[in-house]
Amino acid sequence: MARIIGGVAASHTPAIGFAYDQHKQHDPSLGPIFQAFAPVQDWFREKRPDAIVYIFNDHVTSFFFDHYSAFTLGIGDEYPVADEGGGARDLPAVKGDPRLAAHIATSLVTDEFDLSYFQDKPLDHGFFSPMSVLLDRPGGQWPARIVPLQVGVLQYPIPTAARCFKLGQALRRAIESYPADIDVAVVATGGLSHQVHGEGAGFNNPEWDRQFLDAITDDPAALSRMTHAEYARLGGFEGAEVIMWLVMRGALADRVRQVHSAYYLPSMTGIATLVLENEAAALPDAAAASERHRARMAEQLDGIEELAGTYPFDIARSVKGYRINKFLHDLVTPEHRARFLDEPETAFKEAGLSPEEQELIRGRDWPGMIRYGVIFFMLEKLAAVLGVSNLHVYAAMRGETLEEFLQTRNTPATYSVAGKQEE
């Protein structure tokens, strides 16, 4: 089974990325940042985790307020660097781990944590600012796969500190029940004390920052009882994002050993690094407990395979069918519709569809698209664009003509999701 080898926490101020990109390792004021991260780099070099679950928050870059979630799990194959206004940083994209992500998602939902999921989104400085100084990149590639977990801490109400701590405890069950033999590190970013808006901009509290570093190690339960206002009073309003560290801490044992801790305040944000390892030994019945948890995870879809012609749209299918689903979803825009109808082969090529995906659309293979990983609600959009009713698609699913299928309905009517006919 998978093992959690330790927890790492670090600030994610853009000052870290700036210092790295501008080669400030020996600068008198910014050089101490690299000194704080050096022991963390050494720890990663020694431990060499196969995967990292990485908790962070986006800064209204890839996640806007048209749809803002509390906990958003990355399930995709790859995550590039976001452009935050001045061009993307010169760092390679990180590889995701869709299989581990799917297991974590199922486990967390089983433990009643409702998630949203994302693919095909770049990650901003909340992820990449510390990432650039946490891990070496031999051959220009990151050494571990990443499962990113984005926490919505900008638009209130946000998750409580207690909820973050409980999420970490559920995350531990998720990782330790993963059947693959891999080592996993849990990384949390954010903070420490800072405020970047209003008349309170520039607030710092180094004394609280040091108290927090001690408490996250020795008494995280006390931190989980604090309110957002208490965190803001002690660490500045934006500094309240340190509740994300409680996700990492909850994923570890009650008793941990502090391998490394450092703190430095160069400008707007208290920059800290922390490495913790479990001190408690694994329980003798851990394997049995994980087996019971996996069985509980499987309960909701147990027996679904007995339903002939039924294909649950799960994370694995979502990842596999992402390109073709996105292509069909974009048919909701008039420009893409026109491009598809007038020059389908060009549209296929521009979207990067595989030969198999192209042929599924080209041949109007409705059941084949479902089996491949297309969700039905993309098919009804394609049907509407082609002037085909939903009933035609339903009939094709069953290998029947439209007339044969309509004979099985109480009302022999056809319809689709199409709106007004386009000129």
N, C-alpha and C positions, 0 to 999 in steps of 0.2 A: 504493500500500500504506500501511498504518498506520505512523506514526512515533512513537517514544518521545522526547518533548521534554525529559524530565528526571525526576529522582527527588526526592521530598520525604520527610523523616522528621520526626516530632514525638512528643513524649511524649503520653500519653493519660490522665493522672491526672484524676480528677473535679474536682480543684481548678480546672482550666481552665474547665470548664463552669460551675462555681459562680461564678467570677469574672465570667464573661460574663453569666450570668443575673442576678447581683446588681449589675451595672453598676459594677464595680470598676476601670474603666479608669484612674482617677486616684487610686486608693488607693495609699499609699506602699509597702505590702508586696506587693500583687497587681498593681499597674499594670505592673511590668516584664514580666509574662507577655504583655501585649498588645504591648509594644515588641518582644518576641522574635518574635511572629507577624506583625507589620506588614509586614516585607519579604517574607514568604511570600505574604501576601495580594496585595502588589504584583506578585509574580512571576506568580501565577495571573491577575490582571487583564490582565497583558501577554500571557501565552501563550495564555490562553483554550482550554484543552484541550477536545476534544469528549467524551472519556471519561477516567475515572480508575480504575485498578486499585488497590484500597485494601486493604492488608494490616493486619489487626488481630487481637486476640483478645477473645472474649467472656468475661465474668466470671461464668459459671454463671447467666446470665440466660435466654437463649434456647437454650443448649446445655447440657444437664444430663448427668449421668454414667450415665443409662440408655442413652445412645448417644453416645460421645465420639470424635471423629475427629481425625486429625493435620492434614489439610488439607481444608477444606470451602468449596466455591466457591458463591457466590450466583448463581443463574441466573434469578431472578424479575424481574418488572416494576417492583416498588416495595418499599421497605424503610422502615417507620415507626420512630419513636423508641420504645425499650423503656421500660416502667415498671419501675424497679429497686427499688421499695418505697415511694416517696413520690409517685408520679404521674409520668407522662411529661413530659419537658421540652417547652417550647413552641417546637418547631422543626418545619418541614415534613418530610414523608417525602422520601426521595431516590428518584429514578427509576433503575431498573436498565437494563442493556443485554443482554437475553437473547441476541441474535445474537453479539455479541462474546464473551459468556460461553461460549456453545456452542463457538465456535471455540477459545477458550483451553482449554476442557475437553478437546476432542478432541486438541489439540496436546500438552497436558501428559500425557495418558494415552498418546499415541504415544511420548512420551519417558519412559514407564514411571513416571510419578507417579500413584499410585492416589488418587483423590479421592472425597469424598462431595459431595453437592449439596443446596442448600437453597433453598426459596421460602417466602413467607408467614411470615417470622420478623422481629420487630423487632430493632433493633440497639442495644446498650447504650453506655456511655460509652467503651468501647474504640474505638468508631467515632465517635460524635457529640461527644465532649468536644473533641477537636481540630478536628473538622469545623466546629463552630460558629464558629471563629475563623480557619479557613483560607480560606473562600470567601465572597464577597458573595452575597446572595440578591435580585437585582433582581426586583421584583414578587412577592416572597415565595417564589420558586422557586430551587432550586439550578441553577447554570449548566451543569453537566455531568452526564452519566449515569455511574453507578458500577457497577463489577463488584467486589463485596466478596469477599475471600479470608480466611476465618477460620482461624487457626492454633491448634491445641490445645496450649497451653503450660502447662496447669495440672495435669494428671494424668500423672505419669511412668509409663512412658518417653514422652518427647516427641521431636519431630524434633531432630536434631543441628544445630549451627551449620553444619556442612558441607552437610547436606541442604538447609537453607534457602538457602544460597548457590547450590547447584546448581538448586534450584527457580527462583530468580531468573533464572539463565541460560536455563533452559527457558522461562520466562515471556517473556523477550526474543524467543526464536524464535517463540513463539506470537503475540505482538503484531505483530511485524514481518512476519509472514506473513499477517496479516489483510488481505483484498483491498480493503477500503474505504479511501478516502482521508481518514483522520482523524488527529488529533493525540491522543496518549495520554500522560498523566502517571502515574507509579507512586508511590504514597504508602504509607509504612510507619509504624505507630505503636507505642508501647510505651516503657517505661523513662522516664528512665534509672535511676540507682542508687536502689534503695529496697527495704525489706522491711516487710511489713505483718502478719506473724504471729510468734508466739513471743516469746521473750526478746530476739530480734534485731530486733524491730519498731523502726523509726525509724532504721535504719542508712542512712548515705549515704557516698559516696566521690566528692567533686567532682573530685579529681585523676584518678581512673579515668574519670569521665565525659568529661573533656576529652581524655584519651588516646584514648578510644573514638571521639570525634568526628573526631579526626585519622586514626585507623586506618581507619575506615569509608570515609573519602575516599581515602586513599593506599595502604592495605595490607589490603583486606578478606580476602585469602587467609589472612593470619595470624589474623584473627579467626575464620575458619571452622575453624581447627584447634583452637580452644579447647573444653574440655569444659564441661558444664553446671555442674559443681562449681567450675571456675575462674571462670566468669562470676558465680556466686553469691558466691564469696569476695571478688571485687573489687567487685561492684555490688549485693550483697544477693540473697536467694533470688528474690524476685519481679522484681528487676532483670534476671534472666537472660532475660526476655522480649525483650530487645533483639536476640536472634538473628533476630527478624522483620525488622529493618532490613537484614539480609543478603539477604533476598529482593529488596528494592528495589535494593540495590547490585549484586546479581548480574544484574539486568535492564539495567544500564547498561554502557557500554564499560569496558575495563580502565583507561583514562585518562579522568578526569573533571575538571571545573573546579568548585571550590566557590564557588557564587554567594552563599551566605549561611550563617552559622552563629552560633547564640546559645545561651547557657546561663544558667539562673537556678535557684536552690534556695530556694524560699519556705518549704517545710515538710517534707512526707514524701518527696517525689519530686523528683529533679533534672529540671527541665523544659528540654528542648532543642528547637531547630528547626534544620533543615538542608535546603539546596537544592543539588542537584548537577546539572550538565549534562554531556553527553558532549563530550569534547574531540577524540576520534578521528573522522575523517571516515568516512562510510559507504563500505563496500567497493564496488568497481565492479561486482562480480557479485552484489550483494545481491538483486536481483530474481530472478535465476536460482536462487539458493540458497533463496529463499522459495518459488519454484515447486516445487522438488524437495521441500521440506518438506511443502507442501500435498499433493503426490502421495503421500508416505509416510503422511500423516494419513488419506488416503482408502483405503489398501490394505485395511484390515480389512473394510470393507463394500463393496468393489469388486465389482460384479456382483450385488448383493443385489436390485436392481430387476428382475432377470430372473426372480426367484422370484414367480410369479403369486400374488396373494392374500396377500402378506407385507408387513407394516407395522412396521418396526423402531421400538421405543419410544425415541426419542431425546429430547434436551433440548428441541428445538423442539416436539415433540408433548407433552412433559411440561408445558411452560409453557402451551401452548394449552389443554390438557385439565385443568389443575390443579383448577378449581372442581368439575367433574363427577366427577373421580377422587376428590376429597376427600369429596364428598357420598356417593359409593358406599362409600368406605372407612369412613366413619362408621357404616355399617350394622352394624359389629362391636359397636356399643354398643346395648343393649336399648332405651334411651330413644329413640334416633334411629330404630331399626327400627319401634317402635310409632308414632312420629310419621309416618313415611313410609307405613305401611300404613293408618293411620286417616285422616290428613289430608295426602295427597300434595301437593296444590296449595299448601298452607300451608308444607310442608317445602321445596318448591322455592323459594318466595318468600323464606323465611328464609335459605336458602343462597345467594341471589343468582344462581341459575342463569339463563342466557340463555334466551330462548324456544326456540332450537334445541336447547339441552341438555335442557330440560324435555321437549320433544317426543320426543327420542331415548329417554328413559327411559319416558315415558308410552306410547310405541308399542312398547316392548320391541324396539327396532331394534338387535339384537345386532351385525350387521355394520356398521351405520351408526355405532354407538358406537366400534367399533374404528377405522374410517376417520377418525372425528373426532379421536381422540386418547386414548380410554379404553384402559387396559391390560387385558388379558384377566382378570387376577386380581381386578379390581374387578367384572367381569361375573359371575364365579362367586359372588361374595358377593351380588350382586343376585339371581341365580338361586336361591341357597339361601333368601333371605328370601321369595321368591315361591313357593317350593316346586317349583321347576323344576330338573331334573337338568342336570349339565354336558353330557350327551349331547344334550339338546335344543338347547343353545346351539351345540355343534359342528355339529349338523345345520343350524341356521339360517345359520351362517357359509357353508355350502356350498350354500344354497338347496335343501335336501332336507328331507323329512319325517323324523321320528325313526325310523320303520320303515325308510326307505330308507338312512339312515346306519348303523343297527345291522346291516344286511346286509353292510356293508363291514368290520365288526369280527369278530375271532375269537371274542369272547364277547359275546353280545347282552345286556349288563347295563347298567343305569343307576345313577348315583351322583352325589353332590354333596359339597360341603364342609360341609354343614349338620351341626350336632351334634344334641343332643337336641331334640325338638320342643317348642316353647314353648307354654305353656297359653294 
